[in-house]
Amino acid sequence: MLPILYRDQQLIAIHKPSNLLVHRSELDRHETRFAIQLLRDQIGQRVYPVHRLDKGTSGVLLFALDKESAKAMSWQFERQEVSKRYLAVVRGHPVEAGHIDHALSRRVDDLAWLGEKVEQGPQEAQTDYRRLATVELPIAVDRYPSSRYALMELSPLTGRRHQLRRHMKHIAHPIIGDATHGKGVHNRMFAEHFGSQRMLLACMEMQISHPVTGAAIQLTCPLAEDFASVVRALGWADAIPASWLPAV
């Protein structure tokens, strides 16, 4: 059962676990489980995705319950009127706060596989980030005798595919567990020492306007336990809002 964070007549938000696709994709043909299908079966009615989270990302995932609401919400995301806050664990110690303005080329996605032409030119992409906590572990990784990591709050100002993952790689602080844009030696160390088998990226909060009433709605999602256990093990539990930690 997918945890439901919010529901009314027009919208439903769930906590998507890591390693679950939002919908069927030609890029993951072997997958048989999708959030859209599981939620439809769970609530007994059709749901309409209005944005996406990467397969490895957990956290707030919003659906509409009718076509009109889906269109209205999709426009909010396209016009960049939705505010989102993510939590991530990255390699190294970034500066305390910063802004990334780095255009990203469009990646081949489902549209291209379905025959629709996809423009490959670079698209504007911006991300704000804030460092919440750091640690230096006495564990040799690669050629260094110790290893440094940071807990980050990431706020994408645009919605490009894999934006946060690609932006953190761009500033040389890739997200732990990212098999595509990260570093394998650090991913393997987290698996060995912390039992982490996932990408350490989660959508924690989302602020939207209701498609019918226009009321402001804030959706909050606690960390999945597999992410929270890493945060606790690194001594970072006090660095994030209490509402972001799962109940114990």
N, C-alpha and C positions, 0 to 999 in steps of 0.2 A: 504494500500500500504506500502510495506516495503521500508524504505529509502535506496537508493543505494549510497554507499560511493565511489565505484570504479568499472569501467567496461572496459574491452577490449575484444578481440576476444577469449581469453583463460580463463579469470578470471572475477568473479564478487564478490564484497564484499558488505554486507548489515549491517545495524544497527538492530540487533536482539533485540526485546523488552524482558523484563522480563516475565516469566510465559508462554513462548512459547517453545515447544520442537523443536529440529532440525529435527528429523524424528520420525516415528512411533516406539513405544517401548512397549514391553510386560509389562514393569514396570509401564506404565501409559496407561492402556488399554482404559480408558474412554475418553482420549483426541481425538479430531477429527481435530485439526488444527496443522499443522507442517510447519516450515520454508521452508523446501525443496519443499513442495507442493504449498505453497503460492507464493514463488518466481517463480516456474515453470509456474504457471498460470499467474503471473504478467508480465513476459517477453516473454512468449509463446515459451519456449524451455526447454529442459531437463537441469538440473543442477546436479552436482556431489559434495557431501560434502567431504571435505578433512580434517576436524577436527570437534570438537564439543564444544559447550558451554552447561553448565547445563541449565536445564529449567528455573531456577530462575535468571541466570546471563544474563545481557544485554551486548550489545557492538558489536565489530567487529566480523563478521562471514563470512568466506571466502568459496566460492564454485568455482569449475572449470566448464568450459562449454564444455569440451570434455574429453574422457577417458584418453588420453595420458597426458593431463595437470593434470588431477586428480591424476594419478599415480605419476607424478613428484612432485606434491605438497605434497601428502601424505608422500612421502619419506623424504621431507624436515622436516615435523613435526616429523616423526619417528626418524630421525637422530638429532633432537634437534637443527636444523639450523634456526629456526624461533624465533625471539625475540618478547616477549609480555610484555606489561605493563598493570596492572589492578589497579583499584581504589576500596578500600573497607573501610567500617566503621566497627570498631571492638570494643569490650568491653575492658575497661581498658586502661592503658597507657603503651604500649610496649616501650622497649629501642629505641633510635633514629634510629638505623639500625642494621640489623643482617642477618644471614644466617641459614636456617633450612636445616639440612641434616638428614632426618628421613624416612626410608623405609616404604612403604605402601603396604599392601596386596591388591591383585587384587580383585575388587568387581565384583559380578555377574552382567553382563550386557546383551545386546541383543544377543551376541554370545552364551552365556550359555542357554538362553531361546530357541534359535534356534537349540540346540543340539550339538554345538561345545564345546569340552572340554576346560575349562578355567583354567589355572594354578593359584592356589590360593596363592602361595608363595609370600613373600615380594619382592617388586621392589624398586630399588633405586629411591629416590625422593628428589629434592632439590629446595628450594625457597629462593630468596633474598627479603628482605623487607626494607622499609624506612618509617619512621613516618613523616607525613607532617604537622599535626596539632592535637591539643588535646582540650578537653573541660571537665569541671566538672559541672554537672547540679545539681541544688538544688532540685532534685527529688528523693524521697526514692524508691529504688528498692531492693527487697529482704530484707535483714536485715540491709542495710546501709542507712544512712540519705541522702547521695548524690550519684551520679553515674558518672563514668568516661568513656569517649569514645575517640577514636582516628581515624583520617583519615590516611589511609595507602596506599602506592604504593607497589604493590606486583609484583614480576617478577619470574614466574616459569621457572626453568632451565630444568625441565623434564615435561612430559605431562601425569601424572597419573590421573585417574578418581577421581574427587572431591579433587584434590591435595591441592588447596589453602584453601578450607574449612577445610580439615582434618589437614593441617599443622598449621593453625591459632588456631584450637582447641588444637592441641598438645602443643602449647606454652601458653595455657590458655588465649588466646585473640580471642574468636570465632567471626565470622562475624555476624553482626546484620541482622536479618531476615532469618537466616539459621535454618529451622525447624528441620533438622536432626542432625547437628553438633553444633548448637548454644544453647542459653539459652532462654527458653520461656518467662521468666519474662522480660527480656530486649527487646525481640521482641515485646511483647505486649505493653511495654511502648512506643516504637517508633511508633507503630500503633496508640496509644491513643493520644500522644502529638504532633506527626509530621505527622500523616495520612499516614505513610509508610506501605504499604501492600506487600512489596517485599523484596527479599534478596538484601542487599546493597553491591553488587559486580558487577563490569562492566569491560569488556575488552576495554581499551581506545586506545591502539596503538599496531600495529603489523608490524614487519619488515620482508619482505620476499624477495626471489629472483625470478624474473619472470621465468616461466618454459621454455620459448622459447628463450628470449633474455639474460637471466641471470642478467638483470638490477635490482638494489636494489629498492624496492618499500616500502614506509611507508604508512600504512593505519591508519587514525586517525578517532575516532568516538566521538562526543560530548556526554555528559551524557544525559540520558533520563530525561525528566522534573521531573518525580517522584523522581529520585535520586538527581537531582540538587536542588530541593526544600529543601531537608534535609540538603545538604551542605550549602545552603544559610542560613537556619534557625539556624544552629550551628555556623555561622560566619566564615566559612572556604573558601569562594569563592576566596579569594586572595591567598590561599595556593596551588592552582593548576593552570596549564597553562590555559590561556584564551581560547585556542582552545578546551579545554575539557568541557567548559560550553556551553549550548545551547544558541542560539541567543534569545534575549528578544525583 
